Amino acid sequence: MIDYQPFWDTLRNSSENWYTLTKKHHLSDSTLHRLRHNKDISTKTINDLCRILDCRIEDIVRYIPSDQDQKL
């Protein structure tokens, strides 16, 4: 499963917040909602977040093996 907890930790340690991400950087509330609930987001959004927060992809997302992953 893809987990976005690193994003929330990175955001908390940055000068940005939910408000600045939506108003200044024009991310949608639905995108942040998707992050909060570990739903799919695009690689473009991950790229944008890395640029905004000046961080690496590992600071946004991590993979956690799960029994709920789809069968391959």
Rosetta silent file (secondary structure, phi, psi, omega in degrees, C-alpha in Angstrom):
SEQUENCE: MIDYQPFWDTLRNSSENWYTLTKKHHLSDSTLHRLRHNKDISTKTINDLCRILDCRIEDIVRYIPSDQDQKL
SCORE:     score description
SCORE:     0.000 S_00000001
   1 L     0.000  146.377  176.055    0.000    0.000    0.000 S_00000001
   2 E   -88.924  130.380 -176.895    1.132    3.521   -0.651 S_00000001
   3 E  -122.225  132.241 -178.153    1.283    5.608    2.497 S_00000001
   4 L  -104.191   16.182  177.801    1.517    9.405    2.588 S_00000001
   5 H   -56.873  -37.578  177.296    2.369    9.824    6.270 S_00000001
   6 H   -57.576  -34.395  177.089    5.849   11.098    5.320 S_00000001
   7 H   -59.129  -47.082 -177.248    4.130   13.960    3.477 S_00000001
   8 H   -65.445  -36.424  176.150    2.301   15.067    6.632 S_00000001
   9 H   -66.590  -43.717  179.083    5.503   14.897    8.663 S_00000001
  10 H   -64.501  -43.251  178.665    7.360   16.895    6.008 S_00000001
  11 H   -61.362  -43.916 -179.838    4.551   19.439    5.794 S_00000001
  12 H   -60.013  -33.530 -178.087    4.501   19.865    9.582 S_00000001
  13 L   -90.772    4.867 -179.231    8.245   20.609    9.538 S_00000001
  14 L  -106.007  179.182  176.278    8.003   23.105    6.680 S_00000001
  15 L   -88.308   -1.103 -179.802    6.822   26.696    6.440 S_00000001
  16 L   -93.568  164.482  174.506    3.837   25.533    4.355 S_00000001
  17 L  -152.114 -178.496 -177.963    0.433   24.351    5.541 S_00000001
  18 H   -53.952  -45.175 -178.077   -2.921   23.248    4.120 S_00000001
  19 H   -61.110  -49.294 -177.867   -3.897   26.873    3.486 S_00000001
  20 H   -68.306  -33.013  177.527   -0.724   27.842    1.597 S_00000001
  21 H   -64.436  -38.152 -178.634   -0.807   24.635   -0.433 S_00000001
  22 H   -83.180  -41.941 -174.558   -4.325   25.417   -1.618 S_00000001
  23 H   -86.650  -45.327 -177.637   -4.211   29.205   -1.909 S_00000001
  24 L   -83.002  -40.949 -174.222   -0.621   29.989   -2.813 S_00000001
  25 L  -103.696   -2.373  172.267    0.325   26.812   -4.698 S_00000001
  26 L    63.387   30.703  170.166   -3.153   26.001   -6.078 S_00000001
  27 L   -79.096  145.944 -177.942   -3.384   22.401   -4.949 S_00000001
  28 L   -81.553  154.788  174.019   -6.985   21.310   -4.622 S_00000001
  29 H   -60.515  -35.454 -179.535   -8.666   20.411   -1.361 S_00000001
  30 H   -66.262  -34.546  175.972   -9.543   17.086   -2.941 S_00000001
  31 H   -63.514  -45.010  178.861   -5.857   16.332   -3.568 S_00000001
  32 H   -66.489  -35.576  175.440   -5.057   16.965    0.080 S_00000001
  33 H   -62.387  -42.714  178.822   -8.056   14.874    1.060 S_00000001
  34 H   -62.587  -40.201  176.549   -6.710   12.052   -1.130 S_00000001
  35 H   -63.144  -43.512 -178.469   -3.329   12.343    0.594 S_00000001
  36 H   -60.710  -33.473 -175.749   -4.957   12.246    4.009 S_00000001
  37 L  -105.977   18.132  176.916   -6.780    9.021    3.101 S_00000001
  38 L    53.095   41.333  175.627   -3.921    7.326    1.207 S_00000001
  39 L   -93.847  167.399 -178.729   -5.768    7.433   -2.102 S_00000001
  40 L   -63.644  139.051  169.118   -4.106    7.589   -5.500 S_00000001
  41 L  -133.671  162.596 -176.172   -2.519   10.823   -6.641 S_00000001
  42 L   -79.987  158.998  174.612   -0.601   11.526   -9.814 S_00000001
  43 H   -66.585  -27.266  174.792    3.158   11.557  -10.181 S_00000001
  44 H   -62.378  -42.591  178.279    2.768   15.161  -11.343 S_00000001
  45 H   -64.468  -41.463  177.114    1.283   16.001   -7.935 S_00000001
  46 H   -61.801  -43.014  177.219    4.135   14.213   -6.185 S_00000001
  47 H   -59.690  -46.285  179.372    6.570   16.180   -8.326 S_00000001
  48 H   -60.246  -43.476  179.812    4.800   19.446   -7.441 S_00000001
  49 H   -64.024  -40.258  177.327    4.880   18.621   -3.730 S_00000001
  50 H   -62.126  -40.972  178.324    8.593   17.832   -3.881 S_00000001
  51 H   -66.981  -46.472 -178.641    9.233   21.194   -5.551 S_00000001
  52 H   -62.225  -45.291 -175.083    7.008   23.131   -3.142 S_00000001
  53 H   -91.792   -1.050  179.930    8.452   21.480   -0.042 S_00000001
  54 L    50.741   58.641 -175.854   11.982   21.225   -1.433 S_00000001
  55 L  -140.524  177.590  178.109   12.208   17.567   -0.526 S_00000001
  56 L   -94.315  163.494  179.990   12.774   14.101   -1.948 S_00000001
  57 H   -58.528  -34.049  178.879   10.065   11.669   -2.987 S_00000001
  58 H   -64.723  -17.701  177.406   10.797    9.611    0.152 S_00000001
  59 H   -86.194   -2.309 -179.111    9.683   12.630    2.154 S_00000001
  60 L  -113.795  -41.702 -170.003    6.251   12.414    0.510 S_00000001
  61 L  -141.566  152.006  173.037    5.439    8.744    0.033 S_00000001
  62 E  -144.819  155.389  177.191    6.458    5.270    1.168 S_00000001
  63 E  -101.208  131.834  176.290    5.461    1.763    0.255 S_00000001
  64 L  -125.044  117.142  177.800    4.213   -0.574    2.968 S_00000001
  65 L   -56.748  141.212 -176.734    3.497   -4.197    1.984 S_00000001
  66 L  -147.263  147.264  174.236   -0.108   -5.086    2.738 S_00000001
  67 L   -69.165  -16.324 -179.305   -2.447   -8.047    2.440 S_00000001
  68 L   -86.078   -4.892  176.521   -4.938   -5.603    0.941 S_00000001
  69 L   -62.948  150.179  177.842   -2.773   -4.993   -2.128 S_00000001
  70 L   -64.617  150.542  177.973   -4.237   -6.306   -5.349 S_00000001
  71 L   -70.840  141.444  177.561   -3.140   -9.755   -6.464 S_00000001
  72 L   -99.911    0.000    0.000   -0.474   -9.814   -9.150 S_00000001
